[in-house]
Amino acid sequence: MKKFIAKEFLWFLGSLVAALPLSLLFMALMDLVSGERYFSEKEKLLIVELFVFIYIANFTGIYLIRLVISAIKILARK
C-alpha cells in the first residue's frame, strides 16, 4: 500500500510540474506572454486568471490520461 501511495504522489507532483510548461506554451500560442506589449491592469488580471484556468485544465488532463492508461493496463492483464 505504501508503494501505491508513493507512486500516486510522484504522479501528482509530476503532473503539477508538467502542467506549467504546457500552460506557458498554450499562452504563448495565444500570444499573451509577450513582454513587449503593454496591457492595462484589467487585461493583466484576465491573463493571470486565464493562465490559472489553463494550468488547472492541463493538470487535470495529464492526470486523467494517466488514470486511463492505468485502467487500460489493468484490463489488458486479465
C-alpha positions in Angstrom: 0.0 0.0 0.0 2.9 2.4 0.8 4.3 1.8 -2.7 1.0 2.6 -4.3 0.6 5.9 -2.3 4.2 6.9 -3.1 3.7 6.2 -6.8 0.5 8.2 -6.9 2.2 11.1 -5.0 5.0 11.1 -7.6 2.5 11.2 -10.4 0.7 14.0 -8.7 3.9 16.0 -8.4 4.9 15.2 -12.0 1.5 16.3 -13.2 1.9 19.6 -11.4 5.3 20.2 -12.8 4.4 19.1 -16.4 1.3 21.4 -16.5 3.4 24.5 -16.1 5.3 24.4 -19.4 2.2 23.2 -21.2 0.3 26.2 -19.9 3.0 28.6 -20.8 3.2 27.1 -24.3 -0.6 27.5 -24.7 -0.4 31.1 -23.5 2.5 31.7 -26.0 0.4 30.3 -28.8 -2.3 32.8 -27.9 0.4 35.5 -28.0 -0.3 36.5 -24.4 3.2 36.1 -22.8 5.0 38.7 -24.9 6.9 41.2 -22.8 6.8 43.9 -25.5 3.1 44.7 -25.2 1.6 46.9 -22.6 -1.6 45.6 -21.0 -3.9 47.5 -18.8 -4.4 46.3 -15.2 -7.7 44.6 -16.1 -6.1 42.8 -19.0 -3.2 41.6 -16.8 -5.7 40.2 -14.3 -7.6 38.5 -17.1 -4.3 36.9 -18.4 -3.4 35.7 -14.9 -6.9 34.2 -14.4 -6.7 32.6 -17.9 -3.3 31.1 -17.0 -4.6 29.6 -13.8 -7.6 28.1 -15.6 -5.3 26.7 -18.3 -2.9 25.3 -15.7 -5.7 23.5 -13.8 -7.1 22.2 -17.1 -3.7 20.9 -18.1 -3.1 19.3 -14.7 -6.5 17.6 -14.8 -5.9 16.4 -18.4 -2.5 14.9 -17.6 -3.7 13.1 -14.5 -6.9 11.8 -16.3 -4.7 10.4 -19.1 -2.5 8.7 -16.5 -5.6 7.1 -14.9 -7.0 6.0 -18.3 -3.7 4.4 -19.2 -3.5 2.6 -15.8 -7.1 1.3 -16.3 -6.3 0.0 -19.8 -3.2 -1.8 -18.4 -5.2 -3.4 -15.6 -7.9 -4.5 -18.1 -5.3 -5.8 -20.5 -3.7 -8.1 -17.9 -6.9 -10.1 -17.4 
